[in-house]
Amino acid sequence: MRWIIVGVILIAVATLIYRMQVKKKATSRAQRVVQMSAHRKKATKLRNQPCSFCRKKSAKLSYYSDENGSVVGVCQTCKPHAERRALMRL
C-alpha cells in the first residue's frame, strides 16, 4: 500500500515539474517576440533616401531598373532624366 502512495506522489511531482518547464519555455518564447509598432516608428524617421542621380535626400523616390538591371531611386526633379534614358519603372 505504501508503494502505491509513493508512486502516486512521484507521478504528481513529475507532472508538476514538467508543467513548470513547459510554462518556462512558453514565457521565454513570448519575450523574443518583437513588437512591430515600435519598429515601424523607427522606420518612418529614416525615410529620407538619396536620389541615385543628384544624391539629394528625398522623402519620396520613384524606383526604376537601369540598363544593368540594378535598382535606381529617382527624386521628382530627376524623374524626366530617368524617363529620357527609357528606364523601366518598378
Backbone hydrogen bonds, N-H to C=O, Kabsch-Sander energy under -0.5 kcal/mol:
donor,donor_aa,acceptor,acceptor_aa,energy
5,I,1,M,-1.8
6,V,2,R,-2.7
7,G,3,W,-2.2
8,V,4,I,-2.3
9,I,5,I,-2.3
10,L,6,V,-2.4
11,I,7,G,-2.2
12,A,8,V,-2.2
13,V,9,I,-2.5
14,A,10,L,-2.5
15,T,11,I,-2.3
16,L,12,A,-2.1
17,I,13,V,-2.5
18,Y,14,A,-2.3
19,R,15,T,-2.3
20,M,16,L,-1.9
21,Q,17,I,-2.0
22,V,18,Y,-2.2
23,K,19,R,-2.3
24,K,20,M,-2.1
25,K,21,Q,-2.0
26,A,22,V,-2.0
27,T,23,K,-2.0
28,S,24,K,-1.8
29,R,25,K,-1.9
30,A,26,A,-1.7
31,Q,27,T,-1.4
32,R,28,S,-0.7
32,R,29,R,-0.6
33,V,30,A,-0.9
36,M,34,V,-0.6
39,H,35,Q,-1.2
40,R,36,M,-2.5
41,K,37,S,-1.4
42,K,38,A,-1.4
43,A,39,H,-1.9
44,T,40,R,-1.9
45,K,41,K,-0.9
46,L,42,K,-0.8
47,R,44,T,-0.9
49,Q,58,S,-1.9
51,C,56,K,-2.2
52,S,73,G,-3.5
55,R,51,C,-1.0
58,S,49,Q,-2.6
62,S,74,V,-3.2
64,Y,72,V,-2.8
65,S,88,M,-2.9
66,D,64,Y,-0.5
66,D,70,S,-2.5
69,G,66,D,-1.4
72,V,64,Y,-3.2
74,V,62,S,-3.1
74,V,72,V,-0.5
79,K,75,C,-0.6
82,A,78,C,-1.7
83,E,79,K,-2.0
84,R,80,P,-2.2
85,R,81,H,-1.4
86,A,83,E,-1.1
87,L,82,A,-1.9
88,M,65,S,-1.3
90,L,63,Y,-2.6
